[in-house]
Amino acid sequence: MNILQINSSARPDASHSSRLASTIAQRVAAANGGSALTVRDLGRQPLAELDEPALQALFTPAEQRTAEQAARVAIDDALIAEVQAADVLVLGVPMYNFGVPAQLKNWIDAIARARVTFTYTDKGPVGLLTGKKVYVALTRGGQYRNTPADTQVPYLRTVLAFLGMTDVQFVYAEGMALGSQAEQDALASAHAQIDELGIGEAALA
């Protein structure tokens, strides 16, 4: 089993979302002997944004690309290959200003490619990254679960489903900025949710 962990916090050395993601990934690995775990930390290795030169590189036929364009596309190709090879994805996602971190958005922009990870048909778009299990560890300063202010979950459900990943489970650590006791309670709740989901208790089919 191939497990891909994506950490998106801007604080790679002090990130609760990354730690929760690691807990989930390690439990999955422990329950599935011989698993390979790949960790991509977007805080330590930020990705370039999808700008005009990147779009020009992507829309230029491979044989006509400059060396610079080929190198730019190769970065996204490697990210796509990681996701394609993964059986399980674990995302560590803090809330920044009611949205996902910019680095996670850059990663999504990199892996969302027509005719590679999704395709358009006469019945609408079809995701090509199917058959994968996704866990998302969410950390928030306030309490936003199941409220209109939670833009993260609808967005992530939508974009992951667009790419073919519909088996998604969320773990919430909320109220992290409401004091030390609230932070401890939020982390305890997140670990309880991991237990309730049975992550690591049985091998994934």
C-alpha positions in Angstrom: 0.0 0.0 0.0 1.2 3.5 -0.9 0.3 6.3 1.5 0.8 9.9 0.5 0.8 12.5 3.3 0.5 16.2 2.3 1.3 18.8 5.0 0.2 22.3 4.1 0.9 24.3 7.2 3.2 27.3 6.9 4.7 26.2 10.2 6.4 22.9 9.4 8.1 22.6 12.8 5.0 23.5 15.0 2.0 22.3 13.1 -0.8 20.5 14.8 -2.4 19.7 11.4 0.8 18.0 10.3 1.1 16.1 13.5 -2.5 14.8 13.3 -1.9 13.9 9.6 1.2 11.9 10.7 -0.8 10.1 13.4 -3.3 9.0 10.8 -0.7 8.0 8.2 1.3 6.0 10.7 -1.8 4.2 11.9 -2.8 3.3 8.4 0.8 2.1 7.7 0.9 0.0 10.8 -2.4 -1.7 9.9 -1.2 -2.5 6.4 2.2 -4.3 6.6 4.7 -3.3 4.0 3.2 0.1 3.3 5.3 2.8 1.8 4.8 6.3 3.2 5.7 9.4 1.2 5.5 12.8 3.0 5.4 16.0 1.0 5.7 19.0 3.3 4.5 22.1 1.3 5.7 24.4 4.1 9.3 23.2 3.7 9.1 22.9 -0.1 6.6 25.5 -1.3 5.2 25.0 -4.8 5.1 27.7 -7.5 1.7 29.2 -8.1 -0.2 28.6 -11.4 0.8 31.8 -13.2 0.9 32.7 -16.9 4.3 31.2 -17.7 3.1 27.9 -16.1 -0.1 27.9 -18.2 1.9 28.6 -21.3 4.2 25.7 -20.5 1.2 23.3 -19.9 -0.5 24.3 -23.1 2.6 24.1 -25.3 3.0 20.7 -27.0 5.8 18.7 -25.2 8.0 18.6 -28.2 7.8 22.4 -28.6 8.6 23.4 -25.0 11.7 25.3 -24.0 14.0 23.8 -21.4 12.5 26.1 -18.8 8.9 25.1 -19.8 9.8 21.4 -19.7 11.3 21.8 -16.2 8.1 23.6 -15.0 5.8 20.9 -16.3 8.0 18.2 -14.9 7.4 19.5 -11.4 3.6 19.0 -11.8 4.2 15.7 -13.5 6.0 14.4 -10.4 3.2 15.6 -8.1 0.6 13.9 -10.3 2.6 10.6 -10.3 2.7 10.7 -6.5 -1.1 10.9 -6.3 -1.7 8.4 -9.0 0.5 5.9 -7.2 -1.2 6.5 -3.8 -3.8 4.2 -2.3 -4.4 6.5 0.6 -4.0 10.2 0.9 -3.7 12.0 4.2 -4.0 15.8 4.1 -3.0 18.1 7.0 -5.0 21.3 6.6 -5.0 24.3 8.9 -7.6 27.1 8.4 -6.1 30.3 7.2 -8.6 33.2 6.9 -11.5 30.8 6.4 -9.8 29.0 3.5 -7.2 26.4 2.8 -3.5 27.4 2.8 -2.2 28.9 -0.4 0.3 26.1 -0.7 -2.4 23.5 -0.6 -4.2 25.4 -3.4 -1.0 25.4 -5.4 -0.8 21.6 -5.0 -4.4 21.2 -6.1 -3.7 23.4 -9.1 -0.7 21.3 -9.9 -2.5 17.9 -9.8 -5.7 19.0 -11.5 -4.9 18.4 -15.2 -7.4 17.7 -18.0 -7.1 14.3 -19.7 -4.7 13.2 -16.9 -6.5 13.4 -13.5 -9.9 14.3 -14.9 -11.6 14.4 -18.3 -14.5 16.1 -19.9 -17.2 13.9 -21.4 -20.6 14.5 -23.0 -22.1 13.8 -19.6 -19.8 16.2 -17.7 -16.4 16.0 -16.1 -15.2 12.6 -14.8 -12.4 12.2 -12.2 -9.6 9.8 -13.0 -8.0 9.5 -9.6 -10.4 6.8 -8.4 -10.2 4.0 -5.8 -8.4 6.1 -3.2 -9.1 6.6 0.5 -8.6 10.2 1.7 -8.3 11.4 5.3 -8.2 15.2 6.1 -6.9 16.5 9.4 -8.4 20.0 9.9 -7.2 22.4 12.6 -9.0 25.7 13.3 -8.6 28.5 15.7 -12.4 28.9 16.2 -15.4 26.6 16.0 -16.6 26.3 12.4 -17.7 22.7 11.8 -21.1 22.5 10.1 -21.5 26.3 9.9 -21.6 28.6 6.8 -18.2 29.8 7.8 -16.6 26.4 7.1 -15.6 26.9 3.5 -12.9 24.3 3.6 -14.9 21.1 3.8 -17.3 21.9 0.9 -14.3 23.0 -1.2 -12.2 20.0 -0.5 -15.2 17.6 -1.0 -15.9 19.3 -4.4 -12.4 19.4 -5.7 -11.5 15.9 -4.5 -14.7 14.4 -6.0 -14.0 16.3 -9.3 -10.7 14.4 -9.4 -12.4 11.1 -8.6 -11.8 10.9 -4.9 -15.1 10.5 -3.1 -14.2 8.3 -0.1 -13.1 11.2 2.2 -13.2 11.4 6.0 -12.5 14.5 8.0 -11.0 14.8 11.5 -11.5 18.2 13.2 -9.5 20.0 15.9 -11.3 23.2 16.6 -11.1 26.1 19.1 -7.3 25.9 19.0 -6.9 29.7 19.6 -9.3 29.8 22.6 -6.8 29.1 25.3 -4.4 26.4 26.3 -7.2 24.2 27.8 -9.3 24.6 24.6 -6.3 23.6 22.5 -5.8 20.5 24.6 -9.5 19.6 24.4 -9.4 20.2 20.6 -6.5 17.8 20.1 -8.0 15.2 22.4 -11.3 15.4 20.4 -9.3 14.9 17.2 -7.6 11.8 18.5 -11.0 10.5 19.7 -12.4 11.0 16.2 -9.4 9.1 14.8 -10.3 6.2 17.2 -14.0 6.4 16.3 -13.2 6.2 12.6 -11.3 3.0 13.4 -8.2 4.3 11.6 -5.4 1.7 12.0 -7.6 -0.9 13.6 -7.9 -3.0 10.4 -6.2 -3.3 7.1 -7.8 -1.4 4.2 -9.1 -3.5 1.3 
